[in-house]
C-alpha cells in the first residue's frame, strides 16, 4: 500500500526537521488488505480517528455486528475474483462526489476544530486520493500543502466518469490551485496536469516530490531462501498489470530451452484483481506461485531473496504513473525486468538505472529479448541484497528522509520560517 507508506514516512521523519505532526485519519474500514505493522512508524505521534458514513466504514461496522472484532477484515466483494473492490470503487465514484470519503469529512472536521482549540497549529498537509481530504484541509484556514499521489483531473478517464464529473473536477482543481500554499505531485506529468488548472501566478506552487524508499526498511529483514532463480512481483495484479503476455513468452522460451524450466520460478505476492491464476499455461503452473497479501516487511523478504524483480504496466496506463514500488525495487539493488510502455514516467526513470531490462508490455519479441538478457547476465549469481550497504548517489533523491526534508522546507516557506 504505497500511498499509506508515503504519508506515513513523511510523518515519521518530519520531527527530524522541526515539525511535529498530528495525524487525522478514519476509524477502521472494510478493505481488501491491512498491514498493522506500518503503525509502528508513527505510533509515537498523536493520531485521531474520526468516524464516517462512507460505504467502507459502514461495511466495517456491519461486519463487527455479525462477527467478533478479531475476524480479519475481508475485501469488498471477492478479493481475487473479477469485480470485487475495483468494481465497487467505480460505482462509488459515480454516486459520491468527489469520492465516498466526503462522508468522512464532517467527522474529521470536528476533530480538527477541537484540536485547534487546544493546540496551536502552523500548517496542514493533505494527501489524495481521496480528494475529499483536500477539501477538508482547505477549510482549516492554515497554510496548506496538498499532495497528489495520483491523477485527479478532468482529463483523466478514471476519475472523470461523466461530463458532470468533469465540470465539477475542473472547478475543484482550480480552487485547490488557488487556495493551497503549495501543491506536491509524485511525477512531472501529474504536476503538469495540475498546473493546467492554475492561473499563471499559481503555477509555481506545484512541485514534484516523487515516491521513494526507506533504507531502514531493509534492516533486520531476513531474505527468503529460494532453491532456484526466482523472479518476484510484489503488489496487486489488475488489468493494468497483467502478466499474461509474459507467461506466453516464457512458455515459448521453455519449449526452445527446456533446461531453463527446472532452474527458474516466479512469485506473485499480493492481491490478484481481475486476473485468474488458472490462465497460467499448464506447463508453467508448477513454477508460477501466487502468494496472498503479506505485511510490508514480509514482502521485502521475498524481494531480497529473489534474484530479480518484475514490474508490469499496460499500454494504456497514464503517463504520470510512478508507484512507490518502483523505488523500493531500486532500493533492493536487484535486477528489474520492467514491462512498461515508453510514454510513462516509470520508463523514463528505469532506463537511466543500472540492471533494468525494459520492454514494451505488448511486444513479445522485445519481452523475450529483455528476459533473455537478464537471465544471461544474472543466472547463477548469488543474490546481492542492498541491505546495510550504502545507498548509491543516484538513488539518494528517492530516500524517504531526503524527501521529508524537502517537505519540511516547503512547510517552512508556507509559514515564512
Order of alpha helices (4+ residues) and beta strands (2+ residues): alpha-beta-beta-alpha-alpha-alpha-beta-alpha-beta-alpha-beta-alpha-beta-beta-alpha-beta-beta-alpha-beta-alpha-beta-alpha-beta-alpha-alpha
